[in-house]
Amino acid sequence: MAETVDVTPVYIRIRRRIEERIERGIYPTGSMIPSENELAEEFGTTRLTIRSAVDELVRRGQIRRVRGKGAFVAQKVPVTFERTGGFRESVRASGGEPSVRILARSKRYAGPYYADLFGIAEDDLLYSIRRLNCINGSPVSIETALIPCLLFPTIEDIDVSVFSLYETYEMLGRKPVMAQEKLDIEALGARDAGLLGLEQGDLALTLECVSFDASGQAIEYVKSFNRGDAGGYTYTY
């Protein structure tokens, strides 16, 4: 009896292997997959073949390529938001090109105010991320996000310069569905003014936002300083 020969193109077989690894969690959501060189060596083929295999996964939205960083495992289905969207989602929806620069990351104790807000202990840790948001290369806002480590113990494993925070929360099982916001105006200090291309003492629109998941649990507190000349603010009821 003749031996059955698998005539499936090599790149399709490799694509299926990568898909299987994603399904089994070998390549977890938010993680970077091995480089083209590493995969080519593993499968005994060329970088071009590996690229063809990954291209289809990129087209399907399962892999996201980031210039200068590599290829990352994305959501299996497009991220959707019922009532709220993050910075990048909002900018893309309006036709702009968003970019985010991480200024600082740290951990801090919740303290009484945030312990009450998130329903955690005062000595529980918050993950703090300070970011500069740009639209079409121009700085428009500086934001500081505080996230309870208790709710997202693996958040540091996901590169939030690649995935938005809202995408990250959904990846980790807590999709934001509602937000409460408070608007105000404040004068900028020298450092923040410089980052936004303004002068010390210039006024900025401040936005304090608390995001909640479907159970009503507060999952994020953000305070941002926004250039008033770089866009508007719209409420939809």
Secondary structure by P-SEA (a helix, b strand, c coil): cccccccccaaaaaaaaaaaaaaacccccccccccaaaaaaaacccaaaaaaaaaaaaaaccccccccccbbbcccccccccccccaaaaaaaabbbbbbbbcccccccccaaaaaaacccccbbbbbbbbbbbccccccbbbbbbbcccccccccccccccccaaaaaaaacccccbbbbbbbbbbbcaaaaaaacccccbbbbbbbbbbbcccccccbbbbbbbccccccccccc
